Amino acid sequence: MREFRTNKSGLRSLSWGTRYIYTLFLLFGLIGLGVMIVMAWSRSGFSPSSISVHFAGDESQMMYAKTFGELIETTHSHLFSMPVLLLI
């Protein structure tokens, strides 16, 4: 935070190490988003029908509906981690 205390001319004025760390953070953040998209596509697809089958289940495909606890666990982890990522 010390880097932002003075009013300088943006990221160009930061030290090499600080820019390197910011670049790594953004790179890993983008990789994480990419992995999340691939994981969501492989688990539930992107069509509304495949998403409803993923969460509500389908007896013909032997897929069970997600329980309330599973839905709360998923919601909790996303509601906690996404604001932290946006804050950073």
C-alpha positions as CSV (number, residue, x, y, z in Angstrom):
1,M,0.0,0.0,0.0
2,R,3.0,2.3,0.5
3,E,3.3,2.4,-3.3
4,F,-0.1,4.1,-3.7
5,R,0.4,6.7,-1.0
6,T,2.0,9.2,-3.3
7,N,0.3,10.4,-6.4
8,K,2.6,9.1,-9.1
9,S,2.0,8.5,-12.8
10,G,0.4,5.0,-12.5
11,L,1.9,1.6,-12.9
12,R,5.0,2.8,-14.9
13,S,6.4,4.4,-11.8
14,L,6.2,1.3,-9.7
15,S,9.3,-0.8,-9.0
16,W,10.1,-3.8,-11.2
17,G,9.3,-6.2,-8.4
18,T,5.8,-4.7,-7.8
19,R,4.9,-4.9,-11.4
20,Y,6.1,-8.5,-11.6
21,I,3.9,-9.5,-8.7
22,Y,0.9,-7.7,-10.2
23,T,1.5,-9.5,-13.5
24,L,1.8,-12.9,-11.8
25,F,-1.5,-12.2,-9.9
26,L,-3.3,-11.2,-13.1
27,L,-1.8,-14.2,-15.0
28,F,-2.9,-16.7,-12.3
29,G,-6.3,-15.0,-12.0
30,L,-6.8,-15.5,-15.8
31,I,-5.7,-19.1,-15.7
32,G,-8.1,-19.7,-12.8
33,L,-11.0,-18.2,-14.7
34,G,-10.1,-20.4,-17.7
35,V,-10.0,-23.5,-15.6
36,M,-13.3,-22.5,-14.1
37,I,-14.9,-22.2,-17.5
38,V,-13.6,-25.6,-18.7
39,M,-14.7,-27.2,-15.4
40,A,-18.2,-25.7,-15.7
41,W,-18.5,-26.8,-19.3
42,S,-17.4,-30.4,-18.5
43,R,-19.7,-30.8,-15.5
44,S,-22.9,-29.1,-16.7
45,G,-22.5,-27.7,-20.2
46,F,-23.7,-24.3,-21.2
47,S,-27.3,-25.1,-22.4
48,P,-30.2,-24.4,-20.0
49,S,-31.3,-28.0,-20.2
50,S,-27.9,-29.5,-19.3
51,I,-27.6,-27.0,-16.4
52,S,-31.0,-28.0,-15.0
53,V,-30.1,-31.7,-15.3
54,H,-26.8,-31.0,-13.5
55,F,-28.6,-29.4,-10.5
56,A,-32.0,-31.0,-10.5
57,G,-30.9,-34.5,-11.6
58,D,-32.3,-36.9,-14.2
59,E,-33.4,-40.5,-13.3
60,S,-32.9,-41.7,-16.9
61,Q,-29.2,-40.8,-16.7
62,M,-28.8,-41.9,-13.1
63,M,-27.9,-38.4,-12.0
64,Y,-29.0,-37.3,-8.6
65,A,-30.2,-33.9,-7.7
66,K,-27.9,-31.7,-5.7
67,T,-28.8,-31.5,-2.0
68,F,-29.5,-28.3,-0.2
69,G,-26.2,-28.7,1.6
70,E,-24.2,-29.0,-1.6
71,L,-25.9,-25.9,-3.0
72,I,-25.1,-23.9,0.2
73,E,-21.5,-25.1,0.2
74,T,-21.0,-24.0,-3.4
75,T,-22.7,-20.7,-2.8
76,H,-20.7,-20.1,0.4
77,S,-17.3,-20.7,-1.3
78,H,-18.2,-18.4,-4.2
79,L,-19.7,-15.6,-2.1
80,F,-16.5,-15.6,0.0
81,S,-13.8,-15.9,-2.6
82,M,-15.1,-13.7,-5.4
83,P,-15.3,-10.4,-3.3
84,V,-11.8,-11.2,-2.0
85,L,-10.5,-11.6,-5.6
86,L,-12.2,-8.3,-6.6
87,L,-10.8,-6.5,-3.6
88,I,-7.2,-7.6,-4.3
